[in-house]
Amino acid sequence: MKYDIGFLGGGQLARMSIMAAQRMGLRCLSLDPGHDAPASQVAAAVVGKLDDPEAIANLASQCDTLTWDSEFIPVAAVREGLRQSGMDPSLVTPSLETLETVQDKFLQRQAYANAGVPGPRFFEIKKISDLPQFGLPVVAKARFGGYDGKGTRTVRDESDIAEVAAFAEAEPWMAEEFVPFRRELAVMVCRSPRETLCFPTMETVQADHVCDLVFPADTDATAVAVAAVEALGGYGLFGVELFELADGSFMVNEAAPRPHNSGHYSLDWGGPSQFEQHVRLVVGLPLAPIVGRETCMANLLGQPGAVEWRDGLRAATLALPGAHVHWYGKAEAKPGRKMGHINVAGPGCVEKAIAARKAFYAAWTRS
């Protein structure tokens, strides 16, 4: 009997999606680069490289459907793996074509612009002298592979231009007009051929380019988020990041074709989680009605001097019994690495989540 879903990648997003699928009675298999990846701790796994067509074919041959743990897996390798396995590419959600667009930030921007989705002006960096054409500052981005601030540089003066020049010689880069936004927002969009539903608009607070806190925003950016997903031609679950400007209007930053850090709060908000909706979209089930209560998520990042995470778990839940700690099972707690998160629901959830995380960190690092 085949597995219901195969996951291309075995990180924390696959792990939490698999756990949601298992509650629905579905069987899952992941393709992991090692034996101790987060997903392989909760379900069966194929051990192999994510850019190896033979490993991908091995996964696909054992599964009815496929989906992505990361958008950075080479589409060409997946396409060849599907050919070897005989799996129809239509059984991959989101589609390979959508992934090809999302993987290239320049093509992603072009898709939004062609559909009239609001966003900053942008251009391909063909020579470094192009950078100041919108004036400074300007935001330079690697076209491929950047996330959590990696592959992004804000160019403010001549010294920054020289730094970007060194990067742009080795790989394709693009530039965007600097947007003086008021705050950053995110919307999880669930889109199938039959229906489109959105989770509430959330405010995201960044620290050193990594998401720190997520909590409900007092605004609604869902229409722009849906337009962005439609521009990508995508079906599946998408995390859409947006800027809110001083006049209250919205611009799309970028989208991820998978569960997203900004949607982790939904595990404990009393309604369907983003991971359940993701599973429903992959296997072709109707979406669950989206309703839940006010919830805040605080990321748990690797800390210098971290010792035993269970000490943090005990401390956080003793400080706030309503705190829900989710740990990803990663092998090494590198400083700044996303190791888990804390969810707190109900009134005062932001302050409570911050306090619970403070207790977690103090016990984890024994400071």
ChimeraX attribute file (.defattr): number of C-alpha atoms within 10 A of each C-alpha:
attribute: neighborCount
match mode: 1-to-1
recipient: residues
	/A:1	7
	/A:2	14
	/A:3	19
	/A:4	19
	/A:5	26
	/A:6	30
	/A:7	30
	/A:8	26
	/A:9	32
	/A:10	30
	/A:11	22
	/A:12	21
	/A:13	23
	/A:14	30
	/A:15	26
	/A:16	23
	/A:17	22
	/A:18	28
	/A:19	20
	/A:20	22
	/A:21	22
	/A:22	16
	/A:23	10
	/A:24	12
	/A:25	10
	/A:26	15
	/A:27	19
	/A:28	28
	/A:29	28
	/A:30	33
	/A:31	28
	/A:32	24
	/A:33	19
	/A:34	14
	/A:35	14
	/A:36	13
	/A:37	24
	/A:38	23
	/A:39	31
	/A:40	25
	/A:41	15
	/A:42	17
	/A:43	16
	/A:44	15
	/A:45	23
	/A:46	23
	/A:47	20
	/A:48	20
	/A:49	17
	/A:50	21
	/A:51	18
	/A:52	16
	/A:53	22
	/A:54	19
	/A:55	21
	/A:56	29
	/A:57	21
	/A:58	18
	/A:59	27
	/A:60	32
	/A:61	19
	/A:62	19
	/A:63	21
	/A:64	18
	/A:65	25
	/A:66	27
	/A:67	26
	/A:68	23
	/A:69	23
	/A:70	19
	/A:71	19
	/A:72	19
	/A:73	20
	/A:74	16
	/A:75	17
	/A:76	14
	/A:77	18
	/A:78	24
	/A:79	18
	/A:80	16
	/A:81	23
	/A:82	24
	/A:83	15
	/A:84	16
	/A:85	18
	/A:86	12
	/A:87	20
	/A:88	13
	/A:89	16
	/A:90	11
	/A:91	19
	/A:92	23
	/A:93	26
	/A:94	25
	/A:95	20
	/A:96	19
	/A:97	13
	/A:98	19
	/A:99	23
	/A:100	19
	/A:101	18
	/A:102	24
	/A:103	22
	/A:104	20
	/A:105	22
	/A:106	22
	/A:107	15
	/A:108	21
	/A:109	26
	/A:110	18
	/A:111	20
	/A:112	20
	/A:113	17
	/A:114	9
	/A:115	13
	/A:116	12
	/A:117	22
	/A:118	18
	/A:119	20
	/A:120	15
	/A:121	13
	/A:122	19
	/A:123	18
	/A:124	16
	/A:125	20
	/A:126	13
	/A:127	11
	/A:128	15
	/A:129	10
	/A:130	13
	/A:131	25
	/A:132	17
	/A:133	11
	/A:134	15
	/A:135	11
	/A:136	15
	/A:137	17
	/A:138	22
	/A:139	18
	/A:140	26
	/A:141	26
	/A:142	23
	/A:143	23
	/A:144	17
	/A:145	14
	/A:146	15
	/A:147	12
	/A:148	12
	/A:149	13
	/A:150	12
	/A:151	16
	/A:152	19
	/A:153	17
	/A:154	17
	/A:155	22
	/A:156	15
	/A:157	12
	/A:158	10
	/A:159	10
	/A:160	14
	/A:161	19
	/A:162	13
	/A:163	12
	/A:164	21
	/A:165	17
	/A:166	11
	/A:167	14
	/A:168	20
	/A:169	12
	/A:170	8
	/A:171	10
	/A:172	16
	/A:173	26
	/A:174	22
	/A:175	28
	/A:176	22
	/A:177	20
	/A:178	19
	/A:179	17
	/A:180	10
	/A:181	16
	/A:182	12
	/A:183	17
	/A:184	20
	/A:185	27
	/A:186	31
	/A:187	27
	/A:188	29
	/A:189	29
	/A:190	25
	/A:191	23
	/A:192	21
	/A:193	10
	/A:194	9
	/A:195	10
	/A:196	14
	/A:197	18
	/A:198	20
	/A:199	21
	/A:200	23
	/A:201	24
	/A:202	27
	/A:203	24
	/A:204	23
	/A:205	17
	/A:206	15
	/A:207	11
	/A:208	9
	/A:209	12
	/A:210	19
	/A:211	19
	/A:212	20
	/A:213	23
	/A:214	25
	/A:215	26
	/A:216	20
	/A:217	17
	/A:218	10
	/A:219	13
	/A:220	14
	/A:221	26
	/A:222	19
	/A:223	11
	/A:224	19
	/A:225	28
	/A:226	22
	/A:227	17
	/A:228	31
	/A:229	26
	/A:230	16
	/A:231	20
	/A:232	24
	/A:233	14
	/A:234	24
	/A:235	23
	/A:236	26
	/A:237	30
	/A:238	27
	/A:239	24
	/A:240	27
	/A:241	25
	/A:242	27
	/A:243	23
	/A:244	20
	/A:245	15
	/A:246	11
	/A:247	8
	/A:248	12
	/A:249	12
	/A:250	23
	/A:251	22
	/A:252	24
	/A:253	18
	/A:254	19
	/A:255	24
	/A:256	18
	/A:257	28
	/A:258	26
	/A:259	28
	/A:260	20
	/A:261	21
	/A:262	29
	/A:263	23
	/A:264	25
	/A:265	26
	/A:266	25
	/A:267	20
	/A:268	21
	/A:269	19
	/A:270	15
	/A:271	15
	/A:272	19
	/A:273	24
	/A:274	30
	/A:275	26
	/A:276	24
	/A:277	26
	/A:278	26
	/A:279	25
	/A:280	21
	/A:281	22
	/A:282	22
	/A:283	19
	/A:284	16
	/A:285	12
	/A:286	12
	/A:287	20
	/A:288	13
	/A:289	12
	/A:290	16
	/A:291	13
	/A:292	16
	/A:293	14
	/A:294	20
	/A:295	25
	/A:296	30
	/A:297	33
	/A:298	27
	/A:299	25
	/A:300	22
	/A:301	19
	/A:302	19
	/A:303	16
	/A:304	12
	/A:305	13
	/A:306	18
	/A:307	14
	/A:308	12
	/A:309	18
	/A:310	13
	/A:311	17
	/A:312	24
	/A:313	24
	/A:314	17
	/A:315	21
	/A:316	27
	/A:317	18
	/A:318	14
	/A:319	17
	/A:320	17
	/A:321	12
	/A:322	17
	/A:323	23
	/A:324	21
	/A:325	23
	/A:326	17
	/A:327	17
	/A:328	19
	/A:329	19
	/A:330	18
	/A:331	10
	/A:332	9
	/A:333	18
	/A:334	15
	/A:335	13
	/A:336	14
	/A:337	15
	/A:338	20
	/A:339	22
	/A:340	18
	/A:341	22
	/A:342	26
	/A:343	29
	/A:344	28
	/A:345	24
	/A:346	13
	/A:347	12
	/A:348	12
	/A:349	20
	/A:350	22
	/A:351	11
	/A:352	21
	/A:353	27
	/A:354	20
	/A:355	16
	/A:356	28
	/A:357	27
	/A:358	17
	/A:359	21
	/A:360	26
	/A:361	22
	/A:362	15
	/A:363	21
	/A:364	24
	/A:365	17
	/A:366	13
	/A:367	8
